Amino acid sequence: MVVLTTTDSAHSPAVIDRLATDGCALIVASSDLRELMQICDRIAVLSAGSLAGVFTRENWSEQALLEAAFSGHVGLQPGEAA
């Protein structure tokens, strides 16, 4: 297991790329949406303790990820208008 701290975050894309190239499956937990969008192939979004959605590079946008992240807090389903 590899644990990267906030101090390591500036180097994490290179480390993550190397581990992924070596065939490792990685789980990244972060609230930094832009970082996640750069380094992940899939993003699972939790909101208020529940799975709000799983997104792939082909179907995510910053707006869709944010809507999913806050859906459990405002009682909406992802993609549903307020």
N, C-alpha and C positions, 0 to 999 in steps of 0.2 A: 504494500500500500504506500502511496505517495501522498503526503499532505503538503499543500502549498499555503503559506501564510500570506497576509496582505503585503508583507515586505517582498515576497516572491512574485507578486502580481505583474511587475514590469517584465519579468522573464517567463511568465507562465505560458504565453503562446508558443514559444520555442520548445519548452519542455513538453507541453501537451502534444504538439506536432510530432516530436520525436517518439513519445510513448505510443501515440496512435499509429505511426508508421511501423513501429515494432509489433503491432497487433494487439496492444492493450485496449481494453474497454475502459472508458473513464467516466466517472460521475463528477460533475462540477456543480457545486452549490454556490450561488452568488446572487446578489441583488443588483449587480451591475449589468443591466440589460445589453448595452452595447458590446461589452466584453463577451457575454454569452453568444451574441449573434455573430461575433467574429470567430469564435473557437469551436462552437458546437455544430453537430450535424442534426441533432434533434434537441428540442427544449420541452421539458414537461413543466407545466406551470401549476403551482399549488396556490390556492386562495382559501383563506379561513379554514385551513386544515384539510381541504379536499382537493382532489385532482380536477383542475379546471380545463385542462386541455393538453394535448401533445402536438407539437408543431415540428415540421421538417423545414429545411431551407426553402423548399419549393412553395410552402404555404404559410410562412410566417411573415409578419410585418411588425414593426415596432408597435403600431396601434393595436393589432390583434393580440399581441403578447400582453400589453398593458391592460386591455379590456379583460382578458382572462385573469390576470393577476388581481384585479379589483372586483371581479364579478361576485365573489363570495362575501365581500364586504358591503355591497350595495344591493344584493339580492337579484342580480341580473345573470342571465346566461351569457357566455361569450358570444359576441356578435349582436346581442339584443340592445336596442336603443334605450337610452335613459328617458 
